Amino acid sequence: MYKVPTLQDKILCAILYAGLFVPLITYLPIIWIIVARLKKIYLKEFVQYHCFQAVLFNMLIFFLPNAFDLLLSFTVNLLDILFAIIPLTKLFSDGSSLNLLAIKSFILENYFIFIRILSFYAIIWTLRGKYTNIPPLSQAINHFLR
């Protein structure tokens, strides 16, 4: 049976998603889970769901830019090997070169805008007492908790 979360539960769960804005909060969900397990404190399903989702969300925030850097450096090295004979400037008819740093900064800026919007979405829905639906994260959490 679904239990309506209290105001305290809603506020504490909303704080978990604020790790992007206040870096010290990033580790709060993990600490909360560990303390609850050690002291055998029962966490409501609502709190468990948002706690685990906040952990995955914080991992996503910090992991994806590094994975993107790794993929970009791998691509550049592969292009250097493949086009060792032909300079990259010859690939474009107007003589312009491929500016990978501009592409990287554009993608990362939009990524952080997307993450902020996603954080606000999670905070607002948590304060409303609802379960957030962030498709890959929510599916993983539902599978883990059930």
C-alpha positions in Angstrom: 0.0 0.0 0.0 1.2 3.5 -0.9 1.9 5.6 2.1 1.7 9.4 1.7 5.1 10.9 2.5 5.3 13.5 5.2 6.5 17.0 4.6 9.8 16.1 6.3 10.3 13.2 3.9 9.5 15.4 0.9 12.0 18.1 2.0 14.8 15.6 2.9 14.4 13.8 -0.4 14.4 17.0 -2.4 17.6 18.0 -0.7 19.2 14.8 -2.1 18.9 16.1 -5.7 20.5 19.4 -4.9 24.0 17.8 -5.2 24.6 19.7 -8.4 24.1 23.1 -6.7 25.8 22.3 -3.3 28.6 19.8 -3.8 28.7 18.7 -0.1 25.2 17.2 -0.6 26.4 14.9 -3.3 27.5 12.3 -0.7 24.4 12.7 1.6 22.3 9.9 0.0 25.1 7.4 0.4 25.7 8.4 4.0 22.0 8.3 4.7 21.7 4.7 3.2 24.7 3.5 5.2 23.5 5.0 8.5 20.0 3.6 8.0 21.3 0.1 7.3 23.8 0.2 10.3 21.2 1.4 12.8 18.5 -0.8 11.2 16.2 2.2 10.6 13.4 1.5 8.3 13.2 3.9 5.4 9.9 4.4 3.7 9.6 3.3 0.1 9.4 6.9 -1.0 12.6 7.8 0.8 14.4 4.7 -0.4 13.4 5.3 -4.0 14.6 8.9 -4.0 17.7 8.1 -2.1 18.9 5.4 -4.5 17.9 7.5 -7.5 19.8 10.5 -6.2 22.9 8.3 -5.8 22.6 7.2 -9.5 21.8 10.7 -10.6 24.9 12.1 -8.8 27.0 9.3 -10.4 25.6 10.3 -13.8 26.4 14.0 -13.3 30.1 13.3 -12.6 30.6 10.2 -14.8 29.3 11.2 -18.2 31.6 14.2 -18.9 34.6 12.1 -18.2 33.3 9.3 -20.4 32.7 11.9 -23.1 36.3 13.2 -22.8 37.6 9.7 -23.1 35.5 9.0 -26.2 36.5 12.3 -27.8 40.2 11.7 -27.2 39.9 8.1 -28.5 38.2 9.5 -31.7 40.9 12.2 -32.2 43.6 9.6 -31.8 41.8 7.3 -34.2 41.5 10.1 -36.7 45.2 10.9 -36.4 46.0 7.3 -37.2 43.6 7.1 -40.1 44.4 10.4 -41.6 48.2 10.5 -41.0 48.8 11.1 -44.6 45.9 13.5 -45.3 45.8 16.5 -42.9 42.3 17.2 -41.5 42.3 20.7 -43.2 42.2 18.9 -46.6 39.0 17.2 -45.7 37.0 20.4 -45.9 36.7 22.1 -49.2 36.9 25.6 -47.8 40.2 24.9 -46.0 38.7 25.1 -42.5 39.8 22.6 -39.8 37.7 20.5 -37.5 37.5 22.4 -34.2 36.9 19.6 -31.7 37.4 21.8 -28.7 34.5 24.0 -29.8 32.3 21.0 -30.3 33.3 19.6 -26.9 32.5 22.8 -25.0 29.2 23.2 -26.8 28.1 19.6 -25.9 29.3 20.0 -22.3 27.5 23.3 -21.8 24.3 21.9 -23.1 24.8 18.8 -20.9 25.1 20.9 -17.8 22.0 22.9 -18.7 20.1 19.6 -19.2 21.3 18.3 -15.8 20.1 21.5 -14.1 16.7 21.2 -15.7 16.6 17.5 -14.7 17.6 18.4 -11.1 14.8 21.0 -10.9 12.3 18.5 -12.2 13.4 15.9 -9.6 13.2 18.5 -6.8 9.8 19.8 -7.8 8.2 16.4 -8.2 9.8 15.2 -4.9 8.4 18.2 -3.1 5.0 17.3 -4.5 5.3 13.9 -3.0 5.5 12.1 -6.4 7.9 9.6 -7.8 10.1 11.1 -10.5 10.4 9.3 -13.8 13.8 9.6 -15.3 13.6 6.7 -17.7 16.9 4.8 -17.4 17.5 5.7 -13.7 13.9 5.1 -12.6 13.8 1.7 -14.3 17.0 0.7 -12.7 15.8 1.8 -9.2 12.4 0.1 -9.6 14.2 -3.1 -10.6 16.6 -2.8 -7.7 14.0 -2.1 -5.0 11.4 -4.6 -6.1 
